[in-house]
Amino acid sequence: MKLKIIFAAILFILTSSNGWSQDYLASSNQLIQRVLPKLHGSFITESIDAKNGMDVFEIESKNKKIILRGSSGVALASAFYYYLTEYAHCQITWNGTNLNVPKNLPEVTQKIRKETPYEYRYYLNYCTFNYSMSWWDWERWEKEIDWMALHGINIPLAITGEEYTWYLLYKEMGFSDEELKGFFTGPAYFSWFWMGNIDGWGGPLPVTWMKSHFELQKKILERERSLGMKPVLPAFTGHVPAAFKNKFPNAKLKATNWTNGFADTYILDSEDPMFAMIGKKFLQKQTEMLGTDHLYSADTFNENEPPSAEPEFLSKLSARIYDGMSAADPKAIWVMQGWLFYSDRKFWKEAQTEALLKAVPNDKMILLDLATEIEPVWKRTAGFYGKPWIWNMLHNFGGNTNLFGRMDVVANAPSQALNDPKSGKMKGIGLTMEGIEQNPVLYELMMENTWRTTPIDLNTWLPKFVFNRYGNKNTNALKAWEILRKTVYTVPEDKYIRDGAESIIQARPTFDSLTRWAKTTLNYNERDLLPAWDEFVKAAPTCKQSDGFQYDIVDITRQVMANYALSVQRKVVDAYQQKDSKRFNTESQNFIQLITDMDKLLATRKDFLLGPWVSEARKWGTNPEEKALYEMNAKDLITLWGDAKNPLNEYACRQWSGLLNDFYKPRWELFFRRAAKSLNERTTLDLKKFNKEVSEWEWKWVNQRKDYPIQPIGNPINTSIEMHQKYRKLMAIAHQ
């Protein structure tokens, strides 16, 4: 009897708001200590009540201490970051951090109180887990969860280690390891496995990986929940192993194909009784092992068209998917990525979209308008027909390297939608990029919307961002950023430009100026960016100690060199077409030297190194075979994407030191040798033959064993200035 009373008392404390507040206060204090280990004692954290279920924070000074109050751990972390940016003029980004806090912490003379209008602040895209996070360990995840909390995120997608839950469930259903071998992909391809696009590629997946990442997922969820976040966990959408048709011959299966060079995958028909059974069992097992916050991600037709466009069919389908969730969890809320409404708008017309959505109760579904800054789907779906929805910035595709963004849209559109009577139940904002660790200004700007209901004035916000980043108010740096704002960070409304351009350097060698994935179309005139580069060079003596400035000057130098490559390549092509062997050799050598110089530049910052990507992949291996498999996964994803004939080659290309010298440069050297030979022999270069030869070379590169530097080499400032001195006049002439 005494034990029952004690247990009931403990349960009451843990489930009461005060019990949880003590928990998130401790977690918030630990976060502050991680960020400012020497000054964390200067901050005192206290809990306050949310307002109508929405997060609130307050900041004030008392007795030379900074008092932070928040309605959750995320609210407290946001209060802390607000103080760091607004009073201490600091900044924490993936690419450059300034934590030069004044010795005497600035006083908050008047109490600050902020209330968010957004119940949900969503984070991550399935693709982010591979294009950026494939090889993350707990140390890197811990930093990211801190970043999430500081920036107000409260419902992150959490799918690390999902494959282990499925492994255990299918083993219970009688599947052998041999039957599952062709199901689970390699670790760099889980995003598309989870979304039902591919099976097996990059595998077979070792069970050691599944177990280690299931343990990692437990740490991730524990930390996120301790800060008051509600992680979004996966649910069943019908994707089953190919062996399912042999194991259950009477099951209603549909073969579907992603059309990107991969084999069919199999979807269990939602009418089949096993669909509801598997969906229920999966959630029960997942909840038993990982707990739940009742938010579940399920994307039924990610870049795969449904078998029927009949509204009744689509309505019954989504109802059955939700029923499968609610059977295991009556409180289940379905979180759906709205990518299908953007990527396949020809299929998803008004009748089909409305039918799919209206079959689920409004309070049991949240829609992610996944690329709202590119195309607001909410505007053509009457605000998603009564469903709560989230305004998201997608911004980056494939983890590509470029300066790009829609700064004015991000500053204005979220609050405009919030205040638009036609927007329905807009309940949040979020970040759904395919890859992170690039363009930090866009992500700082987007999350600035969290604690406001009005547009952001870029005329005041941008100078503050630059000051916080560099630690001083340098005139040249401010001029540079104004140019960036009007060039790389503006997309003309009369042009459809989805995302940032790549460099012709990254394209599989060609005489063309445009390729499918290594796109070269800019959203600005390249010559208009050059004055920003000049201003960065002028700002260097004052700003060179800043981590953020060091990243930025390398990034803009990289961008202008990447742009300039197209001018050089066109000269190569012109010389070839004019059958001028001497000029062809000169211009092709200029092109190769440009690649070499870009590699040297990028080697100065860890942000732009291939080495860590490969090294961190290999670290997860427990034997030579696993290490080799993970290295192949790492190199394949960012080059060929699939096998030697895969049509997605270069989709996830990167401008990284190591990749330029060891992958892009040898390809172009081979191309130039073959082209020079054809000039000398007065024949036409056989491009089909060359493409076969180069794709075979690429496949060998993907599968070879090689280490690359994991630490930067050289000085980022000096090397950027060196490139400016070497190329600036040449670029001016080329862009006349």
Summary of the structure (lengths in Angstrom):
residues: 736
radius of gyration: 26.5
end to end distance: 87.8
largest distance: 97.1
contacts: 2540
relative contact order: 0.08
helix: 52%
strand: 10%
